[in-house]
Amino acid sequence: MSDTEKILEFHLVKEKLMELAYTDKAKEEIRNMKPYMSESELDARMRETTEAKQLLEKAGNPPLTSLKGIDEIIKIAEKGGCLTEEQLETVGTALTGVKRLKDYLNGCKRYDVGISYYEENLDSLEDVREAIRMNIRDGKVDDYASKLLKSLRSSISLTESKMRDKADNIMRINKEYMSDSFSTIRNGHICIPVKKECKMKVAGTVIDKSSTGNTLFVEPTAVSRYYEELQSMKIDEENEIKRILYFLTAMLADASEIMERNNKTIEKLDFMFAKGKLSLDNGGIQPKLNTERRIRLVKGRHPLMDRNISVPLDFEIGNGMNGIVITGPNTGGKTVAIKTVALNCMMAQCGLHVTCEEADICMNDAYLCDIGDGQNISENLSTFSAHITNVLDILKRADKDSLVIIDELGSGTDPTEGMGIAIAVLEELKKSGALYLVTTHYPEVKSYADKETGVVNARMTFDKESLKPLYQMVIGEAGESCAFYIASKLGMPSSMLKRAAEEAYGNNLPQGLKFDGKTETIKKETVAHIQKKKAPAKQQKSAAKFKLGDSVLIYPEKKIGIVCQTTDEKGVLRVQLPDKKIYINHKRVKLHVAAEELYPEDYDFSIIFDTVENRKLRHQMNRKYMGDKSITIDE
């Protein structure tokens, strides 16, 4: 897919067209579709589209079907292979489709439309089709394909019935030896289920056994004598089937050239009718085609937009006016307008109908486009760099037979320099002789278009009351961006508008510029404020209120304990419970009874918190040296 196709969205038109085709060959031709450079060839392709549309309108959809896989089947037949029943049935279905299409086109001859005479290139091969229909049914060779096959299959059925009856009779006679009441087929033999311990009670050959080994599947001797006879008949049946299949394959091989011609004709018709269907779906018309460098669209629509929403476009260029500079507000439809023109032109040059009420379109040797951002990240190019690279490439290739489309010429850089570059590019396009459509915001470019011969301004209309674009082009008038007007309507204060105008125009304000902003200042709205995180809080004084010996409540369990170690710098204290000592944050502790209410002044708390052994040892150590004795403190 070329970049131009993608920019103009012609690839999406192709996708819609491919959905309307049945055959792979037609889809491939659509995928590879490109503008024709031969005027006579383009006339022929356009005539096909028009005639296909006429037949669709008068006779409805043709009975086209996909012939996928037929080519491979024909090649097998040509090489002397033997086609299967399914393959022959596929060919029979295809030939039925050929007959229906032939009948459709034959009936369309009364409309005197050229493509209806493609009927003469189709041959439904009635002898081959009838032979397949008579011999193949439901994916297999029919019983009545030959007298021998009918006889063999009747004999096989009769013999199998006799064998089954014999087996059932033996089971009834030897009921007590059977492990089940039904005969079965094992390895192609009719067998009866005999209990393992009764093997010698029934005459026959063991063919198989159950997974447990308790049941033996025995082919009775009275049944086995029919087996070889049955196998012989089945071999004869298979040989007769092969003979019939080879006969039908040979018939098809003899008609391979006709089948190939049928395929090509159907593929060609499929391509034509797909184009006709697209025209019907789009409400398209056949455009006039010229080589005189003029384009005229009446009520033109973008072919990918809903026709109930799309605003029709009237457009004309050529006859000495080779360039159009389109201006107007953003979202005013400038880009859609130039795409509508270019896409309809490309469709016409590909032999497709265009979405207009009337159209006169010239052939172009190239469609040169620069639309959109164009930023090339992989080559580290900025928007402006990519834009200029594209424009320079366009200028190298543009000639008197080219159609050039450039959106937002000179954008992406300093306005003054961008304006200068835009005018320089327009000068080069004028020298090339190409037809060109350019969109811009620069007022100097509008002035340039007013003064230069062969270049004209155009504007996209805009409803100043609703602030909505009208998507209509007026050729011969320069547009305005309406920025100040839109900003005023949306509530920008007069003071800001005046300041903006002074910066933009200095003392030379445009005539008619008014500052009717509804407010003088911007009214501030209440917004959420940033909340700074608080500095870590210092240890609350309440953490230091607990003293050694205080009776406290521990939450949430509300257990009572005694403070045996006051709070540290982190606010953690130690509490003696009845069976253990725990560390706990002071926030989970509440004073129950203060120590001074429980104990006398200078009370020795080691009596509560220390062991008897440690207290004795400490008393002795205070009196004398105790060698290597030490006091163990419970942590």
C-alpha positions in Angstrom: 0.0 0.0 0.0 1.4 3.4 -1.0 1.6 6.3 1.5 -0.8 8.3 -0.8 -3.4 5.6 -0.6 -3.2 5.6 3.2 -3.3 9.4 3.5 -6.3 9.7 1.2 -7.9 6.5 2.8 -8.2 4.8 -0.6 -7.2 1.6 1.1 -10.5 1.7 3.1 -12.4 2.1 -0.2 -10.5 -1.0 -1.4 -11.5 -2.9 1.7 -15.2 -2.1 1.2 -14.8 -3.3 -2.4 -13.1 -6.6 -1.5 -16.0 -7.4 0.9 -18.3 -7.2 -2.1 -16.3 -9.8 -4.2 -16.5 -13.6 -3.9 -13.4 -14.9 -5.7 -9.9 -14.7 -4.5 -8.7 -13.5 -7.9 -11.1 -10.6 -7.8 -10.0 -9.7 -4.3 -6.4 -9.8 -5.4 -7.1 -7.5 -8.4 -8.9 -5.0 -6.1 -5.9 -5.1 -3.6 -3.5 -4.3 -6.5 -5.8 -1.6 -8.0 -4.1 1.6 -9.0 -4.9 4.6 -11.3 -4.9 3.7 -15.0 -2.6 5.7 -17.2 -4.1 4.7 -20.5 -7.2 6.7 -21.4 -8.7 3.9 -23.5 -8.1 1.3 -20.8 -9.7 3.7 -18.2 -12.7 4.2 -20.5 -13.2 0.4 -20.8 -12.9 -0.2 -17.0 -15.3 2.7 -16.3 -17.8 1.3 -18.8 -17.6 -2.1 -17.0 -18.5 -0.5 -13.7 -21.5 1.4 -15.3 -22.8 -1.7 -17.1 -22.5 -3.9 -13.9 -24.4 -1.3 -12.0 -27.1 -1.2 -14.7 -27.6 -5.0 -14.5 -27.7 -4.9 -10.7 -30.4 -2.3 -10.8 -32.5 -4.1 -13.5 -31.9 -7.8 -12.8 -30.7 -8.0 -9.2 -27.5 -9.6 -7.9 -25.9 -12.2 -10.3 -25.6 -15.8 -8.9 -21.8 -15.6 -8.5 -20.0 -18.1 -6.3 -16.4 -18.6 -5.2 -14.6 -21.2 -7.3 -11.9 -21.6 -4.6 -10.1 -25.0 -5.0 -11.4 -25.7 -8.6 -8.0 -25.0 -10.2 -6.2 -27.5 -8.0 -8.9 -30.2 -8.8 -8.5 -29.6 -12.5 -4.7 -29.9 -12.2 -5.1 -33.4 -10.6 -7.4 -34.5 -13.4 -4.9 -33.2 -16.1 -2.0 -35.1 -14.5 -4.0 -38.4 -14.7 -4.9 -38.6 -11.0 -8.2 -40.0 -9.7 -10.6 -37.4 -8.2 -12.5 -38.3 -5.0 -16.3 -38.3 -4.8 -16.1 -35.0 -2.8 -13.9 -33.3 -5.4 -16.2 -34.3 -8.2 -19.2 -33.1 -6.3 -17.4 -29.7 -5.8 -16.9 -29.5 -9.6 -20.6 -30.4 -10.1 -21.6 -27.6 -7.8 -19.3 -25.2 -9.6 -20.8 -26.2 -13.0 -24.3 -25.7 -11.6 -23.2 -22.1 -10.6 -21.8 -21.6 -14.1 -25.2 -22.6 -15.6 -27.1 -20.2 -13.3 -24.8 -17.3 -14.1 -25.1 -18.1 -17.8 -28.9 -18.1 -17.6 -28.7 -14.8 -15.7 -26.5 -13.1 -18.3 -28.6 -14.6 -21.1 -31.7 -13.0 -19.6 -29.9 -9.7 -19.3 -29.3 -9.5 -23.1 -32.7 -7.9 -23.5 -31.3 -4.8 -21.7 -28.6 -4.4 -24.4 -25.8 -4.1 -21.9 -22.4 -5.1 -23.1 -21.2 -7.3 -20.2 -24.3 -9.6 -20.5 -22.6 -11.0 -23.6 -19.9 -12.6 -21.4 -22.5 -15.4 -21.3 -20.9 -16.6 -24.5 -17.6 -17.2 -22.7 -19.3 -19.5 -20.2 -19.9 -23.2 -20.8 -21.7 -25.2 -18.1 -20.5 -28.5 -19.7 -23.9 -30.2 -19.4 -22.6 -33.7 -20.2 -20.0 -33.5 -17.4 -22.4 -31.9 -15.0 -25.1 -34.4 -15.7 -22.6 -37.3 -15.4 -21.5 -36.1 -12.0 -25.1 -35.6 -10.9 -26.1 -39.1 -12.0 -23.1 -40.9 -10.5 -22.2 -39.0 -7.3 -24.7 -38.4 -4.6 -24.2 -37.3 -1.0 -20.4 -37.5 -1.2 -20.2 -41.1 -2.6 -20.7 -43.1 -5.8 -24.5 -43.8 -6.2 -25.7 -47.4 -6.2 -27.2 -46.9 -9.7 -24.0 -45.5 -11.2 -23.7 -48.9 -13.0 -25.6 -52.2 -13.1 -22.5 -54.1 -11.8 -22.2 -51.7 -8.8 -25.9 -52.1 -8.0 -25.6 -55.9 -8.2 -22.4 -56.1 -6.1 -23.9 -53.8 -3.3 -27.1 -55.9 -3.3 -25.1 -59.1 -2.9 -22.9 -57.5 -0.2 -25.9 -56.4 1.7 -27.6 -59.8 1.4 -24.4 -61.7 2.5 -23.9 -59.4 5.5 -27.6 -60.0 6.5 -27.1 -63.7 6.3 -24.0 -63.5 8.5 -25.8 -61.5 11.1 -28.7 -63.9 11.1 -26.3 -66.9 11.5 -24.6 -65.1 14.4 -27.9 -64.2 16.1 -29.1 -67.8 15.8 -26.0 -69.3 17.3 -26.3 -66.8 20.2 -29.9 -67.9 20.9 -28.9 -71.6 20.8 -25.9 -71.0 23.1 -27.5 -68.3 25.3 -26.0 -69.7 28.5 -22.4 -69.3 27.1 -22.8 -65.7 26.1 -21.7 -62.7 28.2 -24.0 -60.3 26.2 -27.1 -60.5 24.0 -25.7 -58.7 20.9 -23.2 -59.6 18.2 -20.5 -57.1 17.2 -18.0 -56.3 14.5 -14.3 -56.9 15.4 -11.6 -56.3 12.9 -14.1 -56.6 10.1 -15.5 -59.9 11.4 -19.0 -60.5 12.8 -18.4 -62.0 16.3 -20.4 -63.2 19.3 -19.4 -62.5 22.9 -18.5 -65.8 24.6 -17.6 -66.2 28.2 -13.9 -67.1 28.7 -14.6 -70.3 30.5 -17.1 -71.4 27.7 -14.6 -71.0 24.9 -14.7 -74.7 23.9 -18.5 -74.8 23.9 -18.8 -72.7 20.7 -17.1 -73.6 17.4 -15.3 -70.7 15.9 -12.2 -68.5 15.8 -11.3 -66.0 18.6 -10.8 -62.6 16.9 -10.5 -60.4 19.9 -11.1 -60.2 23.7 -12.4 -57.7 26.2 -10.1 -55.4 28.2 -10.7 -57.6 31.3 -10.2 -60.9 29.4 -13.4 -62.3 30.7 -15.2 -62.1 27.3 -13.9 -63.6 24.0 -15.2 -62.3 20.7 -15.5 -65.4 18.5 -16.4 -65.6 14.8 -18.6 -68.7 14.5 -17.5 -71.3 11.9 -20.9 -71.1 10.3 -20.3 -67.4 9.8 -16.7 -67.4 8.7 -17.3 -69.3 5.5 -19.2 -66.2 4.2 -16.3 -63.9 5.1 -14.0 -64.6 2.2 -16.9 -64.4 -0.2 -17.9 -61.0 1.3 -14.3 -59.7 1.0 -14.1 -60.7 -2.6 -17.3 -58.8 -3.4 -16.1 -55.7 -1.6 -12.9 -55.8 -3.7 -15.0 -55.9 -6.8 -17.1 -53.1 -5.5 -14.0 -50.9 -4.8 -12.7 -51.6 -8.3 -16.0 -50.6 -9.9 -16.1 -47.4 -7.9 -12.5 -46.6 -9.0 -13.5 -47.3 -12.7 -16.5 -44.8 -12.4 -14.3 -42.2 -10.7 -11.6 -42.5 -13.3 -14.2 -42.2 -16.0 -15.6 -38.9 -14.6 -12.1 -37.6 -13.9 -11.2 -38.2 -17.6 -14.3 -36.3 -18.8 -13.2 -33.4 -16.6 -9.6 -33.5 -17.8 -10.8 -33.3 -21.4 -12.8 -30.2 -20.5 -10.0 -28.5 -18.5 -9.5 -25.6 -20.9 -13.2 -24.8 -20.8 -13.1 -25.0 -17.0 -10.2 -22.6 -17.0 -12.0 -20.2 -19.2 -15.1 -20.4 -17.0 -13.0 -19.6 -14.0 -11.4 -16.5 -15.6 -14.7 -15.3 -16.9 -16.3 -15.6 -13.5 -13.4 -13.9 -11.8 -13.6 -11.0 -14.2 -17.4 -10.7 -13.8 -17.0 -10.8 -10.0 -14.6 -7.9 -10.2 -17.0 -5.9 -12.4 -20.0 -6.6 -10.3 -18.1 -5.7 -7.1 -17.5 -2.3 -8.6 -21.1 -2.0 -9.5 -22.3 -2.9 -6.0 -19.9 -0.3 -4.5 -21.5 2.3 -6.7 -25.0 1.3 -5.6 -24.0 1.3 -1.9 -22.3 4.7 -2.2 -25.0 6.3 -4.4 -22.2 6.8 -7.0 -22.3 8.1 -10.6 -20.1 7.7 -13.7 -17.9 10.8 -14.0 -16.8 12.4 -17.2 -13.1 11.8 -17.8 -10.8 14.3 -19.5 -7.1 14.9 -20.1 -7.5 18.7 -20.2 -6.6 19.4 -16.6 -9.9 20.3 -15.1 -11.8 19.0 -12.1 -15.4 19.8 -11.4 -17.5 18.2 -8.6 -21.2 19.0 -8.0 -22.5 18.0 -4.6 -19.4 15.8 -4.0 -19.3 13.7 -0.9 -16.5 11.8 0.9 -17.2 8.2 -0.1 -16.4 6.9 3.4 -18.8 9.3 5.3 -22.4 8.6 6.0 -24.3 10.3 3.1 -27.0 11.5 5.6 -24.3 13.4 7.6 -21.8 14.4 4.9 -22.3 18.0 3.6 -22.1 18.1 -0.2 -19.1 20.0 -1.7 -19.2 22.0 -4.9 -15.7 22.3 -6.3 -14.0 23.4 -9.5 -10.4 23.9 -10.6 -8.6 24.2 -14.0 -9.2 26.3 -17.1 -6.4 28.6 -16.2 -7.0 28.4 -12.4 -4.5 25.8 -11.3 -4.2 26.5 -7.6 -6.7 27.0 -4.7 -5.7 28.2 -1.3 -8.3 27.2 1.3 -8.6 29.1 4.6 -11.0 29.0 7.5 -11.3 28.0 11.2 -9.9 24.8 12.6 -12.4 21.9 12.4 -14.0 23.8 9.6 -13.7 20.9 7.2 -10.7 22.1 5.1 -8.9 18.7 5.4 -12.1 16.7 4.6 -12.7 19.0 1.6 -9.3 18.4 0.0 -9.5 14.7 0.8 -12.9 14.5 -0.8 -11.6 16.0 -4.0 -8.5 13.9 -4.2 -10.2 10.6 -3.2 -13.0 11.0 -5.8 -10.4 11.8 -8.4 -8.3 8.7 -7.5 -11.5 6.5 -7.5 -12.5 7.8 -11.0 -9.0 7.0 -12.4 -9.3 3.5 -11.0 -12.5 2.9 -13.0 -14.8 3.4 -10.0 -17.9 5.6 -9.8 -17.6 8.8 -7.7 -19.9 10.1 -4.9 -21.2 13.2 -6.6 -24.3 14.4 -8.5 -22.1 15.4 -11.4 -18.4 15.1 -12.0 -15.8 16.0 -14.7 -12.4 14.7 -13.6 -9.1 14.8 -15.3 -6.5 12.0 -15.4 -3.4 12.6 -13.2 0.0 11.1 -13.6 0.6 11.4 -9.8 -1.3 12.1 -6.6 1.1 14.0 -4.3 -0.1 14.5 -0.8 1.1 15.9 2.5 -1.7 15.7 5.1 -1.4 15.2 8.9 1.4 15.4 11.4 3.9 13.4 9.4 6.3 13.1 12.4 8.9 10.4 11.7 10.1 9.2 15.1 12.4 6.5 13.7 14.4 9.1 11.8 14.2 11.6 14.7 12.5 14.2 12.5 10.3 16.9 14.0 6.8 17.7 12.7 8.2 20.6 10.7 11.2 18.6 9.4 8.9 15.8 8.2 6.5 18.3 6.7 9.2 20.1 4.7 10.8 16.7 3.6 7.4 15.7 2.2 6.9 19.0 0.5 10.3 19.0 -1.1 9.6 15.4 -2.4 6.3 16.7 -3.8 8.1 19.6 -5.6 10.6 17.2 -7.2 7.9 15.0 -8.6 5.2 17.5 -9.5 4.6 18.4 -13.2 1.7 19.7 -15.3 -0.2 16.4 -15.1 0.0 16.0 -11.2 -2.6 16.7 -8.5 -1.0 18.1 -5.3 -2.7 18.2 -1.9 -1.0 20.0 1.0 -2.7 20.5 4.3 -1.5 23.4 6.7 1.3 24.5 4.4 4.2 26.1 6.4 2.9 25.0 9.8 5.0 23.7 12.7 7.5 26.5 12.9 7.9 30.2 13.5 4.8 31.9 11.9 6.8 34.5 10.1 9.2 32.0 8.6 6.5 29.5 8.0 4.5 32.1 6.0 7.6 32.8 3.8 8.1 29.1 3.2 4.4 28.7 2.3 4.6 31.4 -0.4 7.8 30.1 -1.8 6.3 26.6 -2.1 3.2 28.0 -3.8 5.5 29.8 -6.3 7.2 26.5 -7.2 3.9 24.7 -7.5 2.7 27.4 -9.9 5.8 26.9 -12.0 5.3 23.2 -12.2 1.9 23.6 -13.9 0.3 21.1 -11.5 -3.2 21.4 -10.1 -2.9 22.0 -6.4 -5.1 22.4 -3.3 -3.5 24.0 -0.2 -4.9 24.8 3.2 -3.4 27.5 5.4 -4.0 30.0 8.2 -1.5 32.7 7.1 -3.1 36.0 6.1 -0.1 36.8 3.9 -0.8 33.7 1.9 -4.4 34.8 1.3 -3.0 38.1 0.0 -0.6 36.3 -2.3 -3.5 34.2 -3.7 -5.5 37.4 -4.3 -2.7 39.0 -6.4 -1.3 36.0 -8.3 -2.9 34.9 -11.6 -3.9 31.2 -11.7 -4.3 31.0 -7.9 -7.5 31.7 -6.1 -8.7 31.8 -2.5 -11.4 29.7 -1.0 -13.0 29.5 2.4 -14.9 27.1 4.5 -18.1 28.5 5.9 -18.7 28.9 9.6 -21.8 29.6 11.7 -20.9 32.4 14.1 -23.9 31.9 16.2 -23.6 28.2 16.9 -19.8 28.2 16.6 -20.1 25.2 14.3 -18.5 24.7 10.8 -20.9 24.3 7.9 -18.4 22.3 5.8 -19.2 24.3 2.6 -16.5 25.7 0.4 -16.8 29.1 -1.2 -14.3 29.6 -4.0 -13.1 33.1 -4.7 -13.3 34.4 -1.1 -10.6 34.2 1.6 -11.6 32.8 5.0 -10.7 33.9 8.5 -9.7 31.8 11.5 -12.4 33.5 13.6 -10.1 32.9 16.6 -11.1 36.2 18.4 -14.7 35.7 17.6 -14.8 32.2 18.9 -12.8 33.1 22.1 -15.2 36.0 22.8 -18.2 33.7 22.3 -16.7 31.2 24.7 -16.2 33.9 27.5 -12.8 35.4 27.0 -12.8 38.8 28.7 -12.6 42.0 26.6 -9.3 43.0 28.2 -7.6 39.7 27.1 -9.1 40.0 23.6 -7.7 43.6 23.3 -4.3 42.5 24.5 -4.3 39.6 22.0 -5.3 41.8 19.1 -2.5 44.3 19.9 0.0 41.6 19.9 -1.3 40.2 16.7 -1.9 43.4 14.7 -0.2 46.2 16.6 -2.1 49.5 15.9 -3.4 48.3 12.5 -6.5 46.4 13.8 -8.6 44.8 11.1 -11.9 46.5 10.2 -14.9 45.1 11.9 -13.0 43.6 14.8 -15.1 44.0 18.0 -14.3 43.2 21.6 -17.6 42.2 23.1 -16.4 39.8 25.7 -19.0 39.3 28.4 -16.6 39.7 31.3 -13.7 41.9 32.1 -11.8 39.5 34.2 -11.4 35.7 34.5 -13.5 34.5 37.4 -11.5 32.0 39.4 -13.1 28.7 40.3 -12.6 26.8 43.5 -10.2 24.0 43.0 -8.6 21.4 45.2 -5.5 22.5 47.0 -2.2 20.6 47.4 -2.0 19.1 50.9 1.6 18.9 52.2 2.4 15.9 54.2 2.9 16.5 57.9 6.3 16.3 59.6 6.6 13.2 61.8 4.9 14.0 65.2 7.2 14.1 68.2 6.5 11.6 71.0 3.4 12.9 72.8 3.8 13.9 76.4 1.1 11.4 77.3 3.6 8.6 76.5 5.7 9.8 79.5 2.9 9.9 82.0 3.2 6.1 82.9 5.4 5.3 85.9 7.0 2.2 87.2 4.4 0.2 89.2 1.3 1.9 87.6 -1.6 -0.5 87.1 -2.8 -0.2 83.5 -5.5 -1.5 81.2 -4.4 -3.0 77.9 -6.8 -2.5 74.9 -8.7 -3.9 73.2 -8.6 -7.0 75.5 -8.8 -4.8 78.7 -6.3 -7.0 80.5 -4.7 -5.5 83.7 -1.0 -5.3 84.1 1.8 -3.5 85.9 4.3 -1.2 84.2 7.7 -2.7 84.7 9.6 -0.5 82.2 8.7 3.0 81.3 8.3 4.3 77.7 11.3 4.6 75.4 11.8 7.2 72.6 9.4 5.4 70.4 6.6 5.4 72.9 6.9 1.7 73.8 6.7 0.5 77.4 6.9 -2.9 79.1 4.0 -4.4 81.1 4.0 -7.3 83.5 1.0 -9.6 83.0 0.1 -12.5 85.3 2.1 -15.0 83.1 4.5 -12.9 81.0 6.0 -9.6 80.3 5.1 -7.8 77.0 6.2 -4.7 75.0 3.3 -2.5 73.9 2.8 1.0 72.4 1.5 3.5 75.0 -1.5 4.3 72.7 -3.0 0.9 73.6 -2.5 1.5 77.4 -4.7 3.4 79.8 -3.9 4.2 83.4 -6.0 2.1 85.8 -4.4 2.9 89.2 -1.4 5.0 89.8 1.7 3.4 91.5 1.6 6.0 94.4 -1.8 4.7 95.3 -0.7 1.1 95.3 2.8 1.2 96.9 4.5 3.2 99.6 7.3 5.7 98.7 10.7 4.1 97.8 9.0 0.7 97.3 11.4 -2.0 96.0 9.7 -3.1 92.8 12.2 -6.0 92.3 9.9 -7.9 94.7 7.3 -7.9 92.0 9.3 -8.0 88.8 12.4 -10.1 89.8 12.8 -13.8 90.7 13.5 -15.0 94.3 16.9 -16.4 93.1 17.9 -13.1 91.5 16.9 -11.1 94.6 19.0 -13.3 96.9 22.0 -13.2 94.6 21.8 -9.4 94.3 21.6 -9.1 98.2 24.7 -11.4 98.5 26.6 -9.5 95.8 26.0 -6.3 97.7 27.7 -7.8 100.8 30.6 -9.7 99.2 32.4 -10.9 96.0 30.5 -13.9 94.5 33.1 -15.1 92.0 31.6 -16.0 88.5 28.0 -15.7 89.7 25.7 -13.5 87.5 22.2 -12.3 87.6 19.9 -13.3 84.6 17.5 -10.6 83.6 14.3 -11.8 81.8 13.9 -9.8 78.6 
